[in-house]
Amino acid sequence: MPTIGWFEILIVVVVAIVVIGPKDFPFMLKKAGSWIGTIKKYVSNIQNEVADLELDNIQSEEPKIQSREPKVKDKNKNKDNEKI
């Protein structure tokens, strides 16, 4: 995967200043920063929702697992008693 260095970033900034113009360049940077911030909020929100869903699934499965454990322990106890 190609890496982007400082020289490449400098070239993009110079081209953007030439194309957009030095007057509107700060406004465009602010707008781009706002879009990036909004995207980060949405991604964070989605990650939190997925984590909550996973936690809910784990919590809903826990009682099922605990209800199965005594049966397994009882079977092991019976096997131990038969050996004696």
Secondary structure, DSSP 4 states (H G I P E B T S, - for coil): -----HHHHHHHHHHHHHHH-TTTHHHHHHHHHHHHHHHHHHHHHHHHHHHHHHHHHHHHHHHHHHHHHHHHHHHHHHHHHHH-
